[in-house]
Amino acid sequence: MKAPDFSLRDMFNSNKTRSLSDFKGKAVLLTFWVSWCPDCQRDLANKEQLYRAMQTDNLEVLMINVPGREHKNEAADIYYKENNFSFPSLFDNGTETYDAYRCMSVPSTFLLNKEHEIVERFNDKASFQQMVSRIGQVLSE
């Protein structure tokens, strides 16, 4: 299935928007998250390690905060800054993109191949090792 495109506001540069099409020709690891969720908190810490350790230009790690599922408007900003995350993160329009990807929970992670087809979907119970293994397979294709 082709991944739905989006154009969303960058978390820390509100004048900048990013679209899935900006990453044409690259595999993308896309995660929907909220600040209050314990599973998201663990997942984001793992994704930060992956992002810092990556040595490839063939994979983009991209996070999308879901304001429509946050308790307070500024919660995501505060959480991101407090944890010194460096991966790029965008703001969904309420739950628009989250809904387009048919998410049922957070975190929800999608692995897209370089044609931006969804090749894997990881829910809140997926292990980080499963994700890393599948990323390796996609990058070797």
Secondary structure by P-SEA (a helix, b strand, c coil): cccccbbbbbcccccccccccccccbbbbccccccccaaaaaaaaaaaaaaaacccccbbbbbbbccccccccaaaaaaaaaaccccbbbbcccaaaaaaaccccccbbbbbcccccccccccccccaaaaaaaaaaaaac
